[in-house]
Amino acid sequence: MIRAQAQRLAQWTVASAATVILLLVLTEGGVRILGLAPTLPLSHYTTDPHLPFKTRPLARTAGRSATAEYDYDYRHNSFGFRDIERSPRKPKEDVFRILALGDSFTYGAGVPFEATFLSRLERMLNARPGKHPPIEIIKAGIPRFFPEPERLLLEHYGWSFEPDLVLVVFVPNDVIDTYYGVNALTVCDGFLLTSYGARLIGSCPNPVFVLYKSSHAFRLLLSRAVSYRLDRDRPVRWSEIYKANGFHEKDWQEVERQYTQMVRLAQRNRVRIGFIHIPMEEGLSIPSGAYPAERLLTFAEQQKVSLFDTLPALRTAAVTAEVYWPRDGHPNERGHQVIAETLYRALTQQGALP
């Protein structure tokens, strides 16, 4: 009797375990077939003693974008920048160096390296007529950066490149990233995770992180949990970044505070500094899309520095052709071309270069 009960219990346990495994397999298969889970983020990040994170030196990652709109092949030099190899010090005394800081727009996510606006601008400046020194642009854009990490990069590493001009690229999502703060993201085995996701996964790496990398269903569950916690604890109001004294006013003020520190650093090092406004795609069509540029212009005039606004040119170009990837949201090759041409005209006409 006891043996029969034990056998039935064992059979029930095996059947239950098999059912659970089958359900998990079917769930995983369904999530994969339907493409419900977020793709794995890029795994080319590393920690840094002064920065919240950075792209890993000499890393190379290639693949298809999460939106399936483009293929990418991102290569980084020994400093971790998406740029050709550069010597820390100028190779020649007459070289004019520009240090460009920014996020994924400056990095050139979504386009080949040669098509990024900084690569185009560098070629255009060196091909201009007349006698002028060689121009080198240190392309220090890092995805997910915003004013505070950019200021830290300038403060701790930027001056080692001996720049003659610093250009800081502003994109309106910098206000949201400022709202989340420098502790919002963390590096785990090369991946950039939200602090919420990292806490749910636990110490890194561990078996749960292996599950995160291998299971689409687990990534879907984790992304839903993180989204819920972010919406609950740190709600975002995107439309408010285009308003004065709106929900994100304090974040705007923090952006300006970080930029003020960068201006002071440049003045201390006797280096010129300017700011570039690149809109997000939504800024091309909404009536309030010009607000960020208008606010930055007021800031620039107060600080007696230059602001280069690419919004008008991008709006004009968007009438006849797409200038952003529709789902991804980054500028496409045409968008980068428009940005480069706008900056070329502004820099050469305003006498910002020798």
C-alpha positions as CSV (number, residue, x, y, z in Angstrom):
1,M,0.0,0.0,0.0
2,I,2.7,2.4,1.0
3,R,4.8,1.4,-2.0
4,A,1.9,2.0,-4.3
5,Q,1.2,5.5,-2.8
6,A,4.9,6.3,-3.2
7,Q,4.9,5.2,-6.8
8,R,1.8,7.3,-7.5
9,L,3.4,10.3,-5.9
10,A,6.5,9.8,-7.9
11,Q,4.5,9.5,-11.1
12,W,2.5,12.6,-10.2
13,T,5.7,14.5,-9.5
14,V,7.3,13.5,-12.8
15,A,4.1,14.3,-14.7
16,S,3.9,17.7,-13.1
17,A,7.5,18.5,-13.7
18,A,7.1,17.4,-17.4
19,T,4.0,19.6,-17.7
20,V,5.8,22.6,-16.2
21,I,8.8,22.0,-18.5
22,L,6.5,21.7,-21.5
23,L,4.7,24.9,-20.6
24,L,8.0,26.7,-20.3
25,V,9.2,25.4,-23.6
26,L,6.0,26.4,-25.3
27,T,6.0,29.8,-23.7
28,E,9.6,30.4,-24.7
29,G,8.9,29.2,-28.3
30,G,5.8,31.4,-28.5
31,V,7.6,34.5,-27.3
32,R,10.4,33.9,-29.8
33,I,8.1,33.3,-32.7
34,L,6.0,36.4,-31.9
35,G,9.1,38.5,-31.3
36,L,7.7,39.8,-28.0
37,A,10.9,40.0,-26.0
38,P,13.3,42.9,-26.2
39,T,16.6,42.0,-28.0
40,L,19.7,41.7,-26.0
41,P,21.4,45.1,-25.6
42,L,24.8,45.7,-27.0
43,S,27.5,44.1,-24.9
44,H,30.4,46.5,-25.5
45,Y,30.3,48.5,-22.2
46,T,32.7,48.5,-19.3
47,T,33.2,50.3,-16.0
48,D,35.4,53.3,-15.4
49,P,36.8,55.0,-12.3
50,H,35.4,58.4,-13.3
51,L,32.5,57.7,-15.6
52,P,29.2,55.8,-14.8
53,F,30.2,53.5,-17.7
54,K,31.8,53.7,-21.2
55,T,32.2,51.8,-24.4
56,R,34.9,49.1,-24.1
57,P,38.3,50.0,-25.7
58,L,38.8,48.1,-29.0
59,A,35.4,46.4,-28.8
60,R,33.6,45.5,-32.0
61,T,29.9,44.5,-32.2
62,A,27.9,43.8,-35.3
63,G,24.4,42.7,-36.0
64,R,20.9,43.8,-36.9
65,S,19.0,46.6,-35.1
66,A,16.2,45.8,-32.7
67,T,13.8,47.4,-35.1
68,A,15.2,45.4,-38.1
69,E,15.8,48.7,-40.0
70,Y,19.6,48.5,-40.4
71,D,22.7,46.4,-39.9
72,Y,25.4,47.8,-37.7
73,D,29.1,47.3,-37.2
74,Y,30.5,49.4,-34.4
75,R,34.2,49.5,-33.9
76,H,36.0,51.4,-31.1
77,N,39.5,52.7,-30.7
78,S,41.8,52.2,-27.7
79,F,40.0,54.9,-25.8
80,G,36.6,53.3,-26.3
81,F,35.5,55.9,-28.8
82,R,33.8,55.1,-32.2
83,D,36.7,56.8,-34.0
84,I,39.9,56.0,-35.7
85,E,43.0,55.6,-33.5
86,R,44.2,58.9,-32.2
87,S,47.3,59.9,-30.3
88,P,46.5,61.6,-27.0
89,R,48.7,64.5,-27.9
90,K,48.5,66.3,-31.2
91,P,50.6,64.7,-33.9
92,K,51.5,68.2,-35.2
93,E,51.6,71.6,-33.7
94,D,49.4,73.1,-36.4
95,V,46.6,70.5,-36.1
96,F,43.3,72.0,-34.9
97,R,41.4,69.6,-32.7
98,I,37.7,69.5,-32.0
99,L,36.5,67.3,-29.1
100,A,32.8,66.4,-29.7
101,L,30.8,65.1,-26.7
102,G,27.3,63.6,-26.8
103,D,25.1,60.5,-26.8
104,S,24.1,57.9,-29.4
105,F,23.3,60.6,-31.9
106,T,26.9,61.8,-31.7
107,Y,28.1,58.2,-31.7
108,G,26.2,57.7,-34.9
109,A,24.0,54.8,-34.0
110,G,22.2,53.5,-37.1
111,V,24.7,54.6,-39.8
112,P,28.2,53.5,-40.9
113,F,31.1,55.3,-39.3
114,E,32.0,57.1,-42.5
115,A,28.4,58.4,-42.7
116,T,28.2,59.9,-39.2
117,F,27.9,63.7,-39.1
118,L,31.2,64.0,-37.3
119,S,33.1,62.0,-39.9
120,R,31.4,63.9,-42.7
121,L,32.1,67.2,-41.0
122,E,35.8,66.3,-40.5
123,R,36.2,65.5,-44.3
124,M,34.3,68.7,-45.3
125,L,36.4,70.9,-43.1
126,N,39.7,69.4,-44.4
127,A,38.5,69.7,-48.0
128,R,37.5,73.4,-47.8
129,P,39.4,75.8,-50.1
130,G,42.2,78.0,-48.9
131,K,45.0,77.6,-46.5
132,H,44.1,76.2,-43.1
133,P,45.5,73.7,-40.6
134,P,44.4,70.1,-40.6
135,I,41.3,69.4,-38.6
136,E,40.9,66.4,-36.3
137,I,37.6,65.7,-34.6
138,I,37.8,63.5,-31.5
139,K,34.5,61.6,-31.7
140,A,33.7,61.0,-28.1
141,G,29.9,60.3,-28.3
142,I,28.9,57.4,-26.0
143,P,25.4,55.9,-26.2
144,R,23.2,56.7,-23.2
145,F,25.4,59.6,-22.1
146,F,23.9,62.9,-21.1
147,P,25.3,66.2,-19.7
148,E,26.7,64.9,-16.4
149,P,28.7,62.0,-17.8
150,E,29.8,64.2,-20.7
151,R,31.0,66.8,-18.2
152,L,32.9,64.0,-16.3
153,L,34.5,62.8,-19.5
154,L,35.6,66.4,-20.4
155,E,36.9,67.0,-16.9
156,H,38.9,63.7,-16.5
157,Y,39.9,62.8,-20.0
158,G,39.0,65.5,-22.5
159,W,41.9,67.8,-21.9
160,S,44.4,65.0,-22.6
161,F,43.5,65.3,-26.3
162,E,44.6,69.0,-26.3
163,P,41.4,70.2,-28.0
164,D,41.2,73.7,-29.4
165,L,37.4,73.6,-29.5
166,V,34.8,71.6,-27.6
167,L,31.4,70.9,-29.1
168,V,28.7,69.4,-26.9
169,V,25.7,67.9,-28.6
170,F,22.3,68.2,-26.9
171,V,19.3,66.0,-27.8
172,P,16.0,66.5,-25.9
173,N,16.1,63.1,-24.4
174,D,19.1,64.4,-22.3
175,V,16.5,65.9,-20.1
176,I,15.0,62.5,-19.4
177,D,18.3,60.8,-18.8
178,T,19.2,63.7,-16.4
179,Y,15.9,63.0,-14.6
180,Y,16.9,59.3,-14.1
181,G,20.5,60.3,-13.1
182,V,23.9,58.7,-13.3
183,N,23.0,55.7,-11.1
184,A,20.1,54.6,-13.4
185,L,22.3,52.3,-15.4
186,T,24.9,49.7,-14.5
187,V,27.3,47.4,-16.4
188,C,26.9,43.6,-16.1
189,D,29.3,41.4,-18.1
190,G,29.5,44.0,-20.9
191,F,25.7,44.7,-21.0
192,L,24.2,48.0,-19.9
193,L,21.2,47.3,-17.6
194,T,18.9,49.6,-15.7
195,S,19.6,49.6,-12.0
196,Y,16.1,48.1,-11.4
197,G,16.9,45.2,-13.8
198,A,20.3,44.7,-12.1
199,R,18.7,44.5,-8.7
200,L,16.2,41.9,-9.9
201,I,18.9,39.8,-11.6
202,G,21.2,40.0,-8.5
203,S,25.0,39.8,-8.4
204,C,26.6,39.6,-11.8
205,P,27.3,37.3,-13.4
206,N,25.1,34.6,-11.9
207,P,22.7,31.8,-13.1
208,V,19.9,34.4,-13.3
209,F,22.0,36.5,-15.7
210,V,22.6,33.5,-17.8
211,L,18.9,33.1,-18.0
212,Y,18.5,36.7,-19.0
213,K,20.9,36.2,-21.9
214,S,19.4,33.0,-23.1
215,S,15.7,33.1,-22.5
216,H,13.4,35.5,-24.5
217,A,10.5,34.7,-22.1
218,F,12.6,35.7,-19.1
219,R,13.7,39.0,-20.8
220,L,10.1,39.8,-21.6
221,L,9.1,39.2,-17.9
222,L,12.0,41.2,-16.7
223,S,11.3,44.1,-19.1
224,R,7.7,44.2,-17.9
225,A,8.7,44.3,-14.3
226,V,11.3,47.0,-14.8
227,S,8.8,49.1,-16.9
228,Y,6.2,48.8,-14.1
229,R,8.7,49.9,-11.4
230,L,10.0,52.8,-13.5
231,D,6.4,54.0,-14.2
232,R,5.6,53.7,-10.6
233,D,8.7,55.2,-9.0
234,R,10.1,57.5,-11.8
235,P,7.2,58.5,-14.2
236,V,8.3,60.3,-17.3
237,R,6.3,63.0,-19.1
238,W,7.9,63.4,-22.5
239,S,5.7,66.3,-23.6
240,E,6.9,68.3,-20.6
241,I,10.4,68.5,-21.8
242,Y,9.1,71.0,-24.4
243,K,7.5,73.3,-21.8
244,A,8.9,76.0,-19.6
245,N,8.3,75.4,-15.9
246,G,6.9,71.9,-16.7
247,F,7.2,68.6,-14.9
248,H,10.9,68.3,-16.0
249,E,11.9,71.9,-15.2
250,K,14.3,70.8,-12.4
251,D,15.9,68.5,-14.9
252,W,16.3,71.3,-17.4
253,Q,18.0,73.3,-14.7
254,E,20.4,70.5,-14.0
255,V,21.2,70.2,-17.7
256,E,22.1,74.0,-17.6
257,R,24.1,73.6,-14.4
258,Q,26.2,70.8,-16.0
259,Y,26.7,72.9,-19.1
260,T,27.7,75.9,-17.0
261,Q,30.4,73.8,-15.4
262,M,31.6,72.7,-18.8
263,V,31.8,76.3,-19.9
264,R,33.9,77.1,-16.8
265,L,36.2,74.1,-17.5
266,A,36.7,75.3,-21.0
267,Q,37.4,78.9,-19.9
268,R,39.9,77.6,-17.3
269,N,41.7,75.7,-20.0
270,R,41.5,78.6,-22.5
271,V,39.5,76.5,-25.0
272,R,36.5,77.6,-26.9
273,I,33.2,75.7,-26.3
274,G,30.0,75.6,-28.3
275,F,26.7,73.6,-28.1
276,I,24.8,71.8,-30.8
277,H,21.0,71.1,-30.8
278,I,19.9,68.0,-32.6
279,P,16.1,67.4,-32.3
280,M,14.5,64.0,-31.8
281,E,12.2,63.0,-34.6
282,E,9.1,64.2,-32.8
283,G,10.6,67.7,-32.6
284,L,10.3,68.0,-36.4
285,S,6.5,68.0,-36.3
286,I,5.2,69.2,-33.0
287,P,4.7,73.0,-32.5
288,S,6.8,73.1,-29.4
289,G,9.7,71.3,-31.0
290,A,11.7,74.5,-31.1
291,Y,11.5,75.0,-27.3
292,P,14.8,73.2,-26.5
293,A,16.7,75.2,-29.1
294,E,15.2,78.5,-27.8
295,R,16.1,77.6,-24.3
296,L,19.6,76.6,-25.2
297,L,20.0,79.8,-27.2
298,T,19.1,81.9,-24.1
299,F,21.7,79.9,-22.1
300,A,24.3,80.3,-24.8
301,E,23.8,84.0,-24.9
302,Q,24.1,84.3,-21.2
303,Q,27.3,82.3,-21.2
304,K,28.7,84.1,-24.3
305,V,29.1,80.8,-26.2
306,S,27.8,79.6,-29.5
307,L,24.7,77.4,-30.2
308,F,24.4,75.6,-33.5
309,D,20.8,74.6,-34.1
310,T,20.1,71.8,-36.7
311,L,16.3,71.8,-36.3
312,P,15.4,74.2,-39.2
313,A,17.6,72.3,-41.7
314,L,16.2,69.0,-40.6
315,R,12.7,70.2,-40.8
316,T,13.2,71.5,-44.3
317,A,14.9,68.2,-45.4
318,A,12.2,66.1,-43.9
319,V,9.6,67.6,-46.3
320,T,11.1,65.6,-49.2
321,A,12.9,62.6,-47.5
322,E,13.1,60.7,-44.3
323,V,15.9,62.0,-42.1
324,Y,15.4,59.6,-39.1
325,W,14.8,55.9,-38.9
326,P,11.0,55.7,-38.3
327,R,11.0,53.1,-35.6
328,D,14.5,53.4,-34.2
329,G,14.4,57.2,-33.9
330,H,18.1,57.9,-34.7
331,P,19.0,60.0,-37.7
332,N,19.6,58.0,-40.9
333,E,22.4,58.7,-43.4
334,R,20.4,61.6,-45.0
335,G,19.9,63.1,-41.5
336,H,23.6,62.9,-40.7
337,Q,24.4,64.6,-44.0
338,V,22.0,67.5,-43.2
339,I,23.5,67.9,-39.7
340,A,27.1,67.9,-41.1
341,E,26.2,70.4,-43.8
342,T,24.5,72.7,-41.2
343,L,27.5,72.5,-38.9
344,Y,30.0,73.1,-41.7
345,R,28.2,76.3,-42.7
346,A,27.9,77.5,-39.2
347,L,31.5,76.8,-38.2
348,T,33.0,78.3,-41.3
349,Q,30.7,81.4,-41.5
350,Q,31.1,82.3,-37.8
351,G,34.8,82.1,-37.9
352,A,35.0,79.4,-35.3
353,L,37.9,77.8,-37.1
354,P,41.4,79.0,-38.2
